[in-house]
Amino acid sequence: MPELPEVETIARNLREGRLGLQVPGQKIADISNDWRRQIAMPDWESFHEQLCGQTILDVQRRGKYLVFPCSKGTLLIHLRMSGDILLADHHQPAGGHEHTIFYFADGWSMRFSNTRKFGRVFYTTNPAAIYDKLGPEPLGDIFTANWFYSRLSRRKRKIKPLMMDQSFLAGMGNIYTDEALHRAHIHPERNADTLSFKEAETLWQYIRETLEEGIQRQGASIDWIYRGGDFQNAFQVYHRTGLPCPTCGTAIERILVGQRSTHFCPACQPETVP
C-alpha cells in the first residue's frame, strides 16, 4: 500500500484539484526537509537549489511513482508502504511525519507524509533512467495477452512474486495481485511457465479489470495510511482469511508466498496444473 489504483487516485486528485488546489501551474518557492535520507536523488543541497523556482507542469503516474514534470526537470515521489501527499496552507505547522514540504508561491504547500520513512523523493533531468527499470504499465498498450503469455512462458518463478516484480509489471502489489489471481482461478504458487495461453489470457483480463475497478473506486482503504477509496468492499480474498469465498463458499486461506501474506481460495485456485 499504496498500489497502482491508490497512486493513480492521488495523482488525479492533485492534477484535477480535488483536494482544493490544482498542483499543475504551481511555482515551487521553497522546500523544507527534516530527514535528508528521504531525498534519494540528488543530494539535498542540489535538490533544493535545482527545484526552487521551477513550476510544476503536470501530475502523472508511472508504476507506483508519482511523477511531477517541471519546467526544467522531473520530480518523482515513491510513497512505498506508508506515504501520502497532503495539501495545506503553508503557515500550518508540519505534522510529525511530514518530512519534505514544497512551499508554493501562492501560499499553499504540498507535503510528503511518510510515517515509516520508506518513501523516497527524486529529482532528475533524465527520468527515463528510472523508468527503464520498470516493466510495462498493466493498463497500457504494450501489456497485451500475447506479450504476457510470451513473458510468462520464459519464467519458472511462482506467479505471485513475478506479478509483483516491478521490473516485470509496474504497479502491481499484494492486494490487486491476490484479487486478480482469485478471479482468474490461478493458485499464487503456480510456476509462471505452467500457465497455458488461455490461463494467461484470462489472468491478463482480470489484472486489467481489477485495476480498473480499483481506480473507479479510488483505491482501497484498509488502514490509517490511505483513506478515501472503497475497493475494500469488493475484496474477494484479500484480508478475508476464514471467510467464505464469494464464488464457492470455501473458507479463504492465508499463506506466505515470497515472504508476502497471500490470500486465496483452495477450491477455486487449485495448486495442481489442470
N, C-alpha and C positions, 0 to 999 in steps of 0.2 A: 504493500500500500504506500502511496497511490500507484495505480497501474494505468494503462493507456486511457481508459474512459475517464478516470478521475483527472489525469493530467490534461486531457483534451477539454474537459469541462472547465478547469481552471483557466486554460488558455482562452477559451471563448468568453468566459466571464470578464477577463482583463481586456480582451480585444473589443468586446461589444459594450462595455460599460455597465455590466450587470451588478457590479459592486459599488456603483456610484461614480465611477471615473473610467473613461476610456484611456488606456495606457498609451496606445499609439498616438504620437504627436507630443508626448510629454518630454520636456528637456530635463536631463539629469543635472541638477545644480550642485549636489554634493552627495557623498556616500560616507556612511559610518560603518565600522566593523569592530566588534569586541572579541572576536575569536578568529585569528588570522588563518588557521588551518581550513576554514570554510572556503577560502579563496584558493581554488586549485590551479588557476592559470590566469595571468602571470603572477608574479609576487605582488603583495598588497600595494606597495608604493606605485608600481607601474599600472596596476589595475585602477587605482584611484585617479592617477594622473591622466590616463588614456580615456577613461569613460566620462569623467566630469566634463560637462559642456556638450555632450552628444545628445541627440534626440532619438528616442525610441520610435521606429517606423512601423513596427507591426508586432504581434504576438502570435507565435506559431508553436507547433509541437513536432518533435522528431523522436520516435520511440517514447521513452519516459522523460525526455528533456523538454523543458520549456525553453523556447527559442525567441530571443528579442533582437531582431535585426536593427542595428543602429546606424547613424549617419556615416560612421567610419569603420565599423566592425560589427561583431555579433556577441551579445551577452547570452549565456546559456545557464540555466539552473536545473540541477538534478535534485529532485526532492527526496530521493531514497525512501527510507522507511517511515519517516515522521515529518516530512516537510510540508509546508503550506505557504501560500502567498497572501498577505494581508494588505489592505489599503487603509490609510488613516491620515488625519491631519498631522502635519509634521511636528506640531507642538505637543502631540500626545506622547507621554513617556513610553519608552520602549518596554515591551514585555520581557520577561526573563529569558525567553528563548528566541527573541528577535535579534539575531546576531549581525545580520547585514541589512542595512536600511538605505534605500535610494531616495534622496530628497528631490522632489520635482520643483521646478521654478514657480509653479502656480500655488505652492503651499501644501500639496499632498505628498505623501510618502508611500513607497512600496516596500514592504517588509518581508524578509525571508525568515519565517519562523521554523525552527528546526530543533525539536525537543531532544532527540537522541544524538544530534550532531553528526549524522551520517551524510547529510546533504552537502553538495558542493556547487560552487559558482565558478564560471569560466568566462573569460573574455578573450576573443581571438579574431584576427582578420582572415583566418582560414578555417571556417567551421567544418569544411569537408574532411579535415584531418580527424575530427571527432566522429562525423557521420560515417566515414568509411569503415569504422569498426562495427557498425550496426548492420543487422540484416534488413531485409525489406520490410516495409510497413504492411501489416496484415490486412489493412483496408485499401492498400494501394494497387495499382495496375500490375506491378511486377509479380505480386503474390497471386498466382493462378493455381488451379488444381494440378495442372501438368508440372509446373515448377515445384510445387510442394511434394508431389509423389517422386519426382526425379531426385530431389534432395533427401527425402526420407529413405529411399531405396539404397542410398550410399552410406547410411549411418546405422551402426549397431547399438547406439545408445538407447536407453529407455526413453519412451516417447515424452513423458512429462518433463524431465530435465532438459531434453533437447528443445522442446517448445519454449521453455523459459530462458534459454540461452540467447542473450540479446544479439550475439553475432549471427545467430541463425534466423531469428524472427524478432523484430524490435517491438517492445511494448507489452508483451505477454507477461503475466505474473501469476501468482498462486491461485487467485480467485477465478480468473477467466479461463485459465488452463483447466482447472478441475471441472468447471461448468461445461466447457466445450467438449472435453473428453467424455463426460457423462452423456451429454446429448448425442454424441456420436457412437455411444456404446463401446468404447475402447478402454481397456484396462490401462491405468497410468504406468504400469511396469512393462508393458509390451515393448519389445525392441522395435525401433522405428522401421528397420528393413523388413519386418514381417508383415507390414500392412500392405494389403492389396491396393490396386488403384482405386477400386470402389470405396474402400475404407478411407483412404487418403482423401478422396474427393468429398466424402461425407464429413470428415473432420474439418477439411478446409471450409466447407459451407458453414459448419457450426461455429468455427472460430470467428468468422465474419459476422454471423448473426448474433452471437453472444456479445461481441464487442459493440456492435451497432445498438443492441438493446441497452447495454451498459451506458453508452453515450446518451441515448434518448432519455434514460432515467437519471442522467447526471451522476453516474457512478454509484458506488456502494458506500453506505455509511455504517461501518461495523465497529468503530471505536471512536475515541475522542480526538483522533488526529484529523480525519476528514469527515465533514458533515455537509449535508445538502442533497445527496442523492438517495434513491430508494431502490437500487438494484438488489439490495439485500432481501427485499420482499419477493424476488424472483429466483432466489437460490434454490437449486435442486439437490445439491450435495454439500456445497461448501458450508462449514460450520454447522452441519446438521447430523453429527455423529449420533447414532442410535435412533434417529427419527426415521419414519418410513419413507422409502423412495417414492416420489410422486408418480413415477411411471409404473412400478410393480408392487410397491408396498414392503419390499425387503428393507431391513434396517441398514442405514448408511454406516459404513465403516471408515475408520481413520487409520492410516499407516504413514510411515516415513518413506519417502522416495527422494533420493538425493539429498537427504537431511532436511527435507521440507515436509511439513504437515500436509497430508494429501487425503482428500475425501472422495469416496466412490461407492457405487452400488455393486456388490459382488454378483448379483444376479444379472443386472443389465450390462455389466462390464466384466465378462468372464476373462480370466487370465490366460486360458488356453487359446491358441490360434485356431480360428474356425477352419 
